[in-house]
Amino acid sequence: MEIGSRLKNVRNEKGMTQEHVAELLGVSRQTISNWNSNCSQK
C-alpha cells in the first residue's frame, strides 16, 4: 500500500481534515491533497 492511500484511509477513519493532518506533519494542506490525489489516479 502506498503512503498516499494509507494516509487517506487513516485520515478518513479518524475523521481528520487534510488541514489537520498537514499541521501535524508540518507540511501544507496542498501536499496532503496531492498525496491523496496521487493514490486515486493509480
mmCIF entry with sequence, helices, sheets and N, C-alpha, C, O atoms, coordinates in Angstrom:
data_MODEL
# 
_entry.id   MODEL 
# 
_entity.id                         1 
_entity.type                       polymer 
_entity.pdbx_number_of_molecules   1 
# 
_entity_poly.entity_id                      1 
_entity_poly.type                           'polypeptide(L)' 
_entity_poly.nstd_linkage                   no 
_entity_poly.nstd_monomer                   no 
_entity_poly.pdbx_seq_one_letter_code       MEIGSRLKNVRNEKGMTQEHVAELLGVSRQTISNWNSNCSQK 
_entity_poly.pdbx_seq_one_letter_code_can   MEIGSRLKNVRNEKGMTQEHVAELLGVSRQTISNWNSNCSQK 
_entity_poly.pdbx_strand_id                 A 
# 
loop_
_entity_poly_seq.entity_id 
_entity_poly_seq.num 
_entity_poly_seq.mon_id 
_entity_poly_seq.hetero 
1 1  MET n 
1 2  GLU n 
1 3  ILE n 
1 4  GLY n 
1 5  SER n 
1 6  ARG n 
1 7  LEU n 
1 8  LYS n 
1 9  ASN n 
1 10 VAL n 
1 11 ARG n 
1 12 ASN n 
1 13 GLU n 
1 14 LYS n 
1 15 GLY n 
1 16 MET n 
1 17 THR n 
1 18 GLN n 
1 19 GLU n 
1 20 HIS n 
1 21 VAL n 
1 22 ALA n 
1 23 GLU n 
1 24 LEU n 
1 25 LEU n 
1 26 GLY n 
1 27 VAL n 
1 28 SER n 
1 29 ARG n 
1 30 GLN n 
1 31 THR n 
1 32 ILE n 
1 33 SER n 
1 34 ASN n 
1 35 TRP n 
1 36 ASN n 
1 37 SER n 
1 38 ASN n 
1 39 CYS n 
1 40 SER n 
1 41 GLN n 
1 42 LYS n 
# 
_struct_asym.id          A 
_struct_asym.entity_id   1 
# 
loop_
_struct_conf.conf_type_id 
_struct_conf.id 
_struct_conf.pdbx_PDB_helix_id 
_struct_conf.beg_label_comp_id 
_struct_conf.beg_label_asym_id 
_struct_conf.beg_label_seq_id 
_struct_conf.pdbx_beg_PDB_ins_code 
_struct_conf.end_label_comp_id 
_struct_conf.end_label_asym_id 
_struct_conf.end_label_seq_id 
_struct_conf.pdbx_end_PDB_ins_code 
_struct_conf.beg_auth_comp_id 
_struct_conf.beg_auth_asym_id 
_struct_conf.beg_auth_seq_id 
_struct_conf.end_auth_comp_id 
_struct_conf.end_auth_asym_id 
_struct_conf.end_auth_seq_id 
_struct_conf.pdbx_PDB_helix_class 
_struct_conf.details 
_struct_conf.pdbx_PDB_helix_length 
HELX_P HELX_P1 AA1 ILE A 3  ? LYS A 14 ? ILE A 3  LYS A 14 1 ? 12 
HELX_P HELX_P2 AA2 GLN A 18 ? LEU A 25 ? GLN A 18 LEU A 25 1 ? 8  
HELX_P HELX_P3 AA3 ARG A 29 ? GLN A 41 ? ARG A 29 GLN A 41 1 ? 13 
# 
_struct_conf_type.id          HELX_P 
_struct_conf_type.criteria    ? 
_struct_conf_type.reference   ? 
# 
loop_
_atom_site.group_PDB 
_atom_site.id 
_atom_site.type_symbol 
_atom_site.label_atom_id 
_atom_site.label_alt_id 
_atom_site.label_comp_id 
_atom_site.label_asym_id 
_atom_site.label_entity_id 
_atom_site.label_seq_id 
_atom_site.pdbx_PDB_ins_code 
_atom_site.Cartn_x 
_atom_site.Cartn_y 
_atom_site.Cartn_z 
_atom_site.occupancy 
_atom_site.B_iso_or_equiv 
_atom_site.pdbx_formal_charge 
_atom_site.auth_seq_id 
_atom_site.auth_comp_id 
_atom_site.auth_asym_id 
_atom_site.auth_atom_id 
_atom_site.pdbx_PDB_model_num 
ATOM 1   N N  . MET A 1 1  ? 0.847   -1.180 0.000   1.00 0.00 ? 1  MET A N  1 
ATOM 2   C CA . MET A 1 1  ? 0.000   0.000  0.000   1.00 0.00 ? 1  MET A CA 1 
ATOM 3   C C  . MET A 1 1  ? 0.893   1.243  0.000   1.00 0.00 ? 1  MET A C  1 
ATOM 4   O O  . MET A 1 1  ? 1.875   1.312  0.739   1.00 0.00 ? 1  MET A O  1 
ATOM 5   N N  . GLU A 1 2  ? 0.551   2.194  -0.811  1.00 0.00 ? 2  GLU A N  1 
ATOM 6   C CA . GLU A 1 2  ? 1.330   3.415  -0.895  1.00 0.00 ? 2  GLU A CA 1 
ATOM 7   C C  . GLU A 1 2  ? 0.983   4.359  0.249   1.00 0.00 ? 2  GLU A C  1 
ATOM 8   O O  . GLU A 1 2  ? -0.091  4.269  0.843   1.00 0.00 ? 2  GLU A O  1 
ATOM 9   N N  . ILE A 1 3  ? 1.907   5.263  0.547   1.00 0.00 ? 3  ILE A N  1 
ATOM 10  C CA . ILE A 1 3  ? 1.700   6.194  1.658   1.00 0.00 ? 3  ILE A CA 1 
ATOM 11  C C  . ILE A 1 3  ? 0.455   7.052  1.456   1.00 0.00 ? 3  ILE A C  1 
ATOM 12  O O  . ILE A 1 3  ? -0.275  7.320  2.410   1.00 0.00 ? 3  ILE A O  1 
ATOM 13  N N  . GLY A 1 4  ? 0.205   7.488  0.214   1.00 0.00 ? 4  GLY A N  1 
ATOM 14  C CA . GLY A 1 4  ? -0.956  8.339  -0.050  1.00 0.00 ? 4  GLY A CA 1 
ATOM 15  C C  . GLY A 1 4  ? -2.265  7.656  0.273   1.00 0.00 ? 4  GLY A C  1 
ATOM 16  O O  . GLY A 1 4  ? -3.125  8.240  0.934   1.00 0.00 ? 4  GLY A O  1 
ATOM 17  N N  . SER A 1 5  ? -2.427  6.428  -0.184  1.00 0.00 ? 5  SER A N  1 
ATOM 18  C CA . SER A 1 5  ? -3.677  5.720  0.072   1.00 0.00 ? 5  SER A CA 1 
ATOM 19  C C  . SER A 1 5  ? -3.804  5.332  1.542   1.00 0.00 ? 5  SER A C  1 
ATOM 20  O O  . SER A 1 5  ? -4.900  5.353  2.103   1.00 0.00 ? 5  SER A O  1 
ATOM 21  N N  . ARG A 1 6  ? -2.701  4.985  2.152   1.00 0.00 ? 6  ARG A N  1 
ATOM 22  C CA . ARG A 1 6  ? -2.742  4.650  3.580   1.00 0.00 ? 6  ARG A CA 1 
ATOM 23  C C  . ARG A 1 6  ? -3.109  5.871  4.420   1.00 0.00 ? 6  ARG A C  1 
ATOM 24  O O  . ARG A 1 6  ? -3.932  5.793  5.332   1.00 0.00 ? 6  ARG A O  1 
ATOM 25  N N  . LEU A 1 7  ? -2.481  7.001  4.091   1.00 0.00 ? 7  LEU A N  1 
ATOM 26  C CA . LEU A 1 7  ? -2.771  8.243  4.799   1.00 0.00 ? 7  LEU A CA 1 
ATOM 27  C C  . LEU A 1 7  ? -4.235  8.630  4.627   1.00 0.00 ? 7  LEU A C  1 
ATOM 28  O O  . LEU A 1 7  ? -4.890  9.036  5.587   1.00 0.00 ? 7  LEU A O  1 
ATOM 29  N N  . LYS A 1 8  ? -4.743  8.505  3.417   1.00 0.00 ? 8  LYS A N  1 
ATOM 30  C CA . LYS A 1 8  ? -6.139  8.847  3.147   1.00 0.00 ? 8  LYS A CA 1 
ATOM 31  C C  . LYS A 1 8  ? -7.086  7.959  3.946   1.00 0.00 ? 8  LYS A C  1 
ATOM 32  O O  . LYS A 1 8  ? -8.056  8.446  4.527   1.00 0.00 ? 8  LYS A O  1 
ATOM 33  N N  . ASN A 1 9  ? -6.808  6.659  3.976   1.00 0.00 ? 9  ASN A N  1 
ATOM 34  C CA . ASN A 1 9  ? -7.666  5.731  4.721   1.00 0.00 ? 9  ASN A CA 1 
ATOM 35  C C  . ASN A 1 9  ? -7.683  6.052  6.206   1.00 0.00 ? 9  ASN A C  1 
ATOM 36  O O  . ASN A 1 9  ? -8.746  6.109  6.823   1.00 0.00 ? 9  ASN A O  1 
ATOM 37  N N  . VAL A 1 10 ? -6.508  6.259  6.776   1.00 0.00 ? 10 VAL A N  1 
ATOM 38  C CA . VAL A 1 10 ? -6.425  6.551  8.215   1.00 0.00 ? 10 VAL A CA 1 
ATOM 39  C C  . VAL A 1 10 ? -7.079  7.892  8.527   1.00 0.00 ? 10 VAL A C  1 
ATOM 40  O O  . VAL A 1 10 ? -7.789  8.031  9.523   1.00 0.00 ? 10 VAL A O  1 
ATOM 41  N N  . ARG A 1 11 ? -6.830  8.880  7.663   1.00 0.00 ? 11 ARG A N  1 
ATOM 42  C CA . ARG A 1 11 ? -7.423  10.208 7.870   1.00 0.00 ? 11 ARG A CA 1 
ATOM 43  C C  . ARG A 1 11 ? -8.944  10.113 7.866   1.00 0.00 ? 11 ARG A C  1 
ATOM 44  O O  . ARG A 1 11 ? -9.607  10.713 8.712   1.00 0.00 ? 11 ARG A O  1 
ATOM 45  N N  . ASN A 1 12 ? -9.493  9.368  6.928   1.00 0.00 ? 12 ASN A N  1 
ATOM 46  C CA . ASN A 1 12 ? -10.946 9.200  6.863   1.00 0.00 ? 12 ASN A CA 1 
ATOM 47  C C  . ASN A 1 12 ? -11.488 8.428  8.062   1.00 0.00 ? 12 ASN A C  1 
ATOM 48  O O  . ASN A 1 12 ? -12.540 8.782  8.595   1.00 0.00 ? 12 ASN A O  1 
ATOM 49  N N  . GLU A 1 13 ? -10.790 7.384  8.491   1.00 0.00 ? 13 GLU A N  1 
ATOM 50  C CA . GLU A 1 13 ? -11.217 6.605  9.654   1.00 0.00 ? 13 GLU A CA 1 
ATOM 51  C C  . GLU A 1 13 ? -11.259 7.458  10.912  1.00 0.00 ? 13 GLU A C  1 
ATOM 52  O O  . GLU A 1 13 ? -12.154 7.305  11.744  1.00 0.00 ? 13 GLU A O  1 
ATOM 53  N N  . LYS A 1 14 ? -10.295 8.352  11.050  1.00 0.00 ? 14 LYS A N  1 
ATOM 54  C CA . LYS A 1 14 ? -10.192 9.196  12.245  1.00 0.00 ? 14 LYS A CA 1 
ATOM 55  C C  . LYS A 1 14 ? -11.022 10.468 12.141  1.00 0.00 ? 14 LYS A C  1 
ATOM 56  O O  . LYS A 1 14 ? -11.143 11.216 13.111  1.00 0.00 ? 14 LYS A O  1 
ATOM 57  N N  . GLY A 1 15 ? -11.600 10.716 10.952  1.00 0.00 ? 15 GLY A N  1 
ATOM 58  C CA . GLY A 1 15 ? -12.404 11.917 10.770  1.00 0.00 ? 15 GLY A CA 1 
ATOM 59  C C  . GLY A 1 15 ? -11.577 13.192 10.769  1.00 0.00 ? 15 GLY A C  1 
ATOM 60  O O  . GLY A 1 15 ? -12.049 14.249 11.190  1.00 0.00 ? 15 GLY A O  1 
ATOM 61  N N  . MET A 1 16 ? -10.353 13.090 10.301  1.00 0.00 ? 16 MET A N  1 
ATOM 62  C CA . MET A 1 16 ? -9.447  14.238 10.296  1.00 0.00 ? 16 MET A CA 1 
ATOM 63  C C  . MET A 1 16 ? -9.495  14.942 8.947   1.00 0.00 ? 16 MET A C  1 
ATOM 64  O O  . MET A 1 16 ? -9.679  14.309 7.908   1.00 0.00 ? 16 MET A O  1 
ATOM 65  N N  . THR A 1 17 ? -9.328  16.251 8.979   1.00 0.00 ? 17 THR A N  1 
ATOM 66  C CA . THR A 1 17 ? -9.272  17.022 7.744   1.00 0.00 ? 17 THR A CA 1 
ATOM 67  C C  . THR A 1 17 ? -7.852  16.996 7.190   1.00 0.00 ? 17 THR A C  1 
ATOM 68  O O  . THR A 1 17 ? -6.895  16.691 7.901   1.00 0.00 ? 17 THR A O  1 
ATOM 69  N N  . GLN A 1 18 ? -7.738  17.323 5.912   1.00 0.00 ? 18 GLN A N  1 
ATOM 70  C CA . GLN A 1 18 ? -6.412  17.435 5.303   1.00 0.00 ? 18 GLN A CA 1 
ATOM 71  C C  . GLN A 1 18 ? -5.610  18.518 6.011   1.00 0.00 ? 18 GLN A C  1 
ATOM 72  O O  . GLN A 1 18 ? -4.402  18.381 6.206   1.00 0.00 ? 18 GLN A O  1 
ATOM 73  N N  . GLU A 1 19 ? -6.284  19.589 6.393   1.00 0.00 ? 19 GLU A N  1 
ATOM 74  C CA . GLU A 1 19 ? -5.617  20.708 7.083   1.00 0.00 ? 19 GLU A CA 1 
ATOM 75  C C  . GLU A 1 19 ? -5.012  20.243 8.412   1.00 0.00 ? 19 GLU A C  1 
ATOM 76  O O  . GLU A 1 19 ? -3.874  20.587 8.731   1.00 0.00 ? 19 GLU A O  1 
ATOM 77  N N  . HIS A 1 20 ? -5.763  19.473 9.175   1.00 0.00 ? 20 HIS A N  1 
ATOM 78  C CA . HIS A 1 20 ? -5.281  18.997 10.464  1.00 0.00 ? 20 HIS A CA 1 
ATOM 79  C C  . HIS A 1 20 ? -4.078  18.072 10.304  1.00 0.00 ? 20 HIS A C  1 
ATOM 80  O O  . HIS A 1 20 ? -3.091  18.197 11.030  1.00 0.00 ? 20 HIS A O  1 
ATOM 81  N N  . VAL A 1 21 ? -4.161  17.154 9.361   1.00 0.00 ? 21 VAL A N  1 
ATOM 82  C CA . VAL A 1 21 ? -3.048  16.237 9.108   1.00 0.00 ? 21 VAL A CA 1 
ATOM 83  C C  . VAL A 1 21 ? -1.813  17.020 8.657   1.00 0.00 ? 21 VAL A C  1 
ATOM 84  O O  . VAL A 1 21 ? -0.694  16.724 9.076   1.00 0.00 ? 21 VAL A O  1 
ATOM 85  N N  . ALA A 1 22 ? -2.026  18.007 7.813   1.00 0.00 ? 22 ALA A N  1 
ATOM 86  C CA . ALA A 1 22 ? -0.917  18.830 7.334   1.00 0.00 ? 22 ALA A CA 1 
ATOM 87  C C  . ALA A 1 22 ? -0.217  19.533 8.494   1.00 0.00 ? 22 ALA A C  1 
ATOM 88  O O  . ALA A 1 22 ? 1.012   19.577 8.546   1.00 0.00 ? 22 ALA A O  1 
ATOM 89  N N  . GLU A 1 23 ? -0.997  20.082 9.420   1.00 0.00 ? 23 GLU A N  1 
ATOM 90  C CA . GLU A 1 23 ? -0.418  20.745 10.593  1.00 0.00 ? 23 GLU A CA 1 
ATOM 91  C C  . GLU A 1 23 ? 0.388   19.765 11.439  1.00 0.00 ? 23 GLU A C  1 
ATOM 92  O O  . GLU A 1 23 ? 1.484   20.088 11.898  1.00 0.00 ? 23 GLU A O  1 
ATOM 93  N N  . LEU A 1 24 ? -0.153  18.578 11.640  1.00 0.00 ? 24 LEU A N  1 
ATOM 94  C CA . LEU A 1 24 ? 0.537   17.565 12.445  1.00 0.00 ? 24 LEU A CA 1 
ATOM 95  C C  . LEU A 1 24 ? 1.852   17.125 11.804  1.00 0.00 ? 24 LEU A C  1 
ATOM 96  O O  . LEU A 1 24 ? 2.836   16.876 12.500  1.00 0.00 ? 24 LEU A O  1 
ATOM 97  N N  . LEU A 1 25 ? 1.862   17.033 10.474  1.00 0.00 ? 25 LEU A N  1 
ATOM 98  C CA . LEU A 1 25 ? 3.055   16.564 9.764   1.00 0.00 ? 25 LEU A CA 1 
ATOM 99  C C  . LEU A 1 25 ? 4.012   17.695 9.381   1.00 0.00 ? 25 LEU A C  1 
ATOM 100 O O  . LEU A 1 25 ? 5.136   17.441 8.948   1.00 0.00 ? 25 LEU A O  1 
ATOM 101 N N  . GLY A 1 26 ? 3.566   18.934 9.541   1.00 0.00 ? 26 GLY A N  1 
ATOM 102 C CA . GLY A 1 26 ? 4.427   20.059 9.207   1.00 0.00 ? 26 GLY A CA 1 
ATOM 103 C C  . GLY A 1 26 ? 4.578   20.279 7.709   1.00 0.00 ? 26 GLY A C  1 
ATOM 104 O O  . GLY A 1 26 ? 5.627   20.717 7.239   1.00 0.00 ? 26 GLY A O  1 
ATOM 105 N N  . VAL A 1 27 ? 3.511   19.968 6.959   1.00 0.00 ? 27 VAL A N  1 
ATOM 106 C CA . VAL A 1 27 ? 3.501   20.187 5.513   1.00 0.00 ? 27 VAL A CA 1 
ATOM 107 C C  . VAL A 1 27 ? 2.265   21.016 5.178   1.00 0.00 ? 27 VAL A C  1 
ATOM 108 O O  . VAL A 1 27 ? 1.425   21.270 6.042   1.00 0.00 ? 27 VAL A O  1 
ATOM 109 N N  . SER A 1 28 ? 2.160   21.434 3.918   1.00 0.00 ? 28 SER A N  1 
ATOM 110 C CA . SER A 1 28 ? 0.999   22.216 3.513   1.00 0.00 ? 28 SER A CA 1 
ATOM 111 C C  . SER A 1 28 ? -0.211  21.317 3.275   1.00 0.00 ? 28 SER A C  1 
ATOM 112 O O  . SER A 1 28 ? -0.072  20.115 3.049   1.00 0.00 ? 28 SER A O  1 
ATOM 113 N N  . ARG A 1 29 ? -1.395  21.915 3.329   1.00 0.00 ? 29 ARG A N  1 
ATOM 114 C CA . ARG A 1 29 ? -2.606  21.175 3.030   1.00 0.00 ? 29 ARG A CA 1 
ATOM 115 C C  . ARG A 1 29 ? -2.576  20.701 1.576   1.00 0.00 ? 29 ARG A C  1 
ATOM 116 O O  . ARG A 1 29 ? -3.099  19.634 1.254   1.00 0.00 ? 29 ARG A O  1 
ATOM 117 N N  . GLN A 1 30 ? -1.967  21.490 0.712   1.00 0.00 ? 30 GLN A N  1 
ATOM 118 C CA . GLN A 1 30 ? -1.856  21.116 -0.698  1.00 0.00 ? 30 GLN A CA 1 
ATOM 119 C C  . GLN A 1 30 ? -1.021  19.848 -0.860  1.00 0.00 ? 30 GLN A C  1 
ATOM 120 O O  . GLN A 1 30 ? -1.314  19.024 -1.727  1.00 0.00 ? 30 GLN A O  1 
ATOM 121 N N  . THR A 1 31 ? 0.008   19.684 -0.042  1.00 0.00 ? 31 THR A N  1 
ATOM 122 C CA . THR A 1 31 ? 0.827   18.470 -0.090  1.00 0.00 ? 31 THR A CA 1 
ATOM 123 C C  . THR A 1 31 ? -0.016  17.248 0.245   1.00 0.00 ? 31 THR A C  1 
ATOM 124 O O  . THR A 1 31 ? 0.065   16.225 -0.435  1.00 0.00 ? 31 THR A O  1 
ATOM 125 N N  . ILE A 1 32 ? -0.823  17.356 1.289   1.00 0.00 ? 32 ILE A N  1 
ATOM 126 C CA . ILE A 1 32 ? -1.705  16.252 1.669   1.00 0.00 ? 32 ILE A CA 1 
ATOM 127 C C  . ILE A 1 32 ? -2.679  15.956 0.527   1.00 0.00 ? 32 ILE A C  1 
ATOM 128 O O  . ILE A 1 32 ? -2.919  14.796 0.193   1.00 0.00 ? 32 ILE A O  1 
ATOM 129 N N  . SER A 1 33 ? -3.232  17.004 -0.064  1.00 0.00 ? 33 SER A N  1 
ATOM 130 C CA . SER A 1 33 ? -4.154  16.845 -1.181  1.00 0.00 ? 33 SER A CA 1 
ATOM 131 C C  . SER A 1 33 ? -3.474  16.136 -2.348  1.00 0.00 ? 33 SER A C  1 
ATOM 132 O O  . SER A 1 33 ? -4.056  15.242 -2.963  1.00 0.00 ? 33 SER A O  1 
ATOM 133 N N  . ASN A 1 34 ? -2.261  16.531 -2.646  1.00 0.00 ? 34 ASN A N  1 
ATOM 134 C CA . ASN A 1 34 ? -1.517  15.887 -3.740  1.00 0.00 ? 34 ASN A CA 1 
ATOM 135 C C  . ASN A 1 34 ? -1.270  14.418 -3.464  1.00 0.00 ? 34 ASN A C  1 
ATOM 136 O O  . ASN A 1 34 ? -1.418  13.581 -4.354  1.00 0.00 ? 34 ASN A O  1 
ATOM 137 N N  . TRP A 1 35 ? -0.891  14.097 -2.229  1.00 0.00 ? 35 TRP A N  1 
ATOM 138 C CA . TRP A 1 35 ? -0.660  12.703 -1.876  1.00 0.00 ? 35 TRP A CA 1 
ATOM 139 C C  . TRP A 1 35 ? -1.942  11.895 -2.051  1.00 0.00 ? 35 TRP A C  1 
ATOM 140 O O  . TRP A 1 35 ? -1.915  10.782 -2.577  1.00 0.00 ? 35 TRP A O  1 
ATOM 141 N N  . ASN A 1 36 ? -3.074  12.466 -1.603  1.00 0.00 ? 36 ASN A N  1 
ATOM 142 C CA . ASN A 1 36 ? -4.363  11.793 -1.712  1.00 0.00 ? 36 ASN A CA 1 
ATOM 143 C C  . ASN A 1 36 ? -4.762  11.638 -3.173  1.00 0.00 ? 36 ASN A C  1 
ATOM 144 O O  . ASN A 1 36 ? -5.293  10.597 -3.559  1.00 0.00 ? 36 ASN A O  1 
ATOM 145 N N  . SER A 1 37 ? -4.518  12.640 -3.975  1.00 0.00 ? 37 SER A N  1 
ATOM 146 C CA . SER A 1 37 ? -4.873  12.598 -5.398  1.00 0.00 ? 37 SER A CA 1 
ATOM 147 C C  . SER A 1 37 ? -4.037  11.560 -6.135  1.00 0.00 ? 37 SER A C  1 
ATOM 148 O O  . SER A 1 37 ? -4.549  10.844 -6.996  1.00 0.00 ? 37 SER A O  1 
ATOM 149 N N  . ASN A 1 38 ? -2.764  11.477 -5.804  1.00 0.00 ? 38 ASN A N  1 
ATOM 150 C CA . ASN A 1 38 ? -1.887  10.506 -6.455  1.00 0.00 ? 38 ASN A CA 1 
ATOM 151 C C  . ASN A 1 38 ? -2.351  9.084  -6.207  1.00 0.00 ? 38 ASN A C  1 
ATOM 152 O O  . ASN A 1 38 ? -2.229  8.240  -7.094  1.00 0.00 ? 38 ASN A O  1 
ATOM 153 N N  . CYS A 1 39 ? -2.877  8.795  -5.035  1.00 0.00 ? 39 CYS A N  1 
ATOM 154 C CA . CYS A 1 39 ? -3.330  7.427  -4.758  1.00 0.00 ? 39 CYS A CA 1 
ATOM 155 C C  . CYS A 1 39 ? -4.603  7.129  -5.526  1.00 0.00 ? 39 CYS A C  1 
ATOM 156 O O  . CYS A 1 39 ? -4.889  5.966  -5.809  1.00 0.00 ? 39 CYS A O  1 
ATOM 157 N N  . SER A 1 40 ? -5.372  8.145  -5.869  1.00 0.00 ? 40 SER A N  1 
ATOM 158 C CA . SER A 1 40 ? -6.622  7.944  -6.598  1.00 0.00 ? 40 SER A CA 1 
ATOM 159 C C  . SER A 1 40 ? -6.390  7.762  -8.087  1.00 0.00 ? 40 SER A C  1 
ATOM 160 O O  . SER A 1 40 ? -7.203  7.140  -8.771  1.00 0.00 ? 40 SER A O  1 
ATOM 161 N N  . GLN A 1 41 ? -5.285  8.301  -8.596  1.00 0.00 ? 41 GLN A N  1 
ATOM 162 C CA . GLN A 1 41 ? -5.017  8.269  -10.032 1.00 0.00 ? 41 GLN A CA 1 
ATOM 163 C C  . GLN A 1 41 ? -4.402  6.956  -10.491 1.00 0.00 ? 41 GLN A C  1 
ATOM 164 O O  . GLN A 1 41 ? -4.412  6.670  -11.688 1.00 0.00 ? 41 GLN A O  1 
ATOM 165 N N  . LYS A 1 42 ? -3.876  6.162  -9.598  1.00 0.00 ? 42 LYS A N  1 
ATOM 166 C CA . LYS A 1 42 ? -3.180  4.933  -9.994  1.00 0.00 ? 42 LYS A CA 1 
ATOM 167 C C  . LYS A 1 42 ? -4.109  3.761  -10.040 1.00 0.00 ? 42 LYS A C  1 
ATOM 168 O O  . LYS A 1 42 ? -3.685  2.649  -10.356 1.00 0.00 ? 42 LYS A O  1 
# 
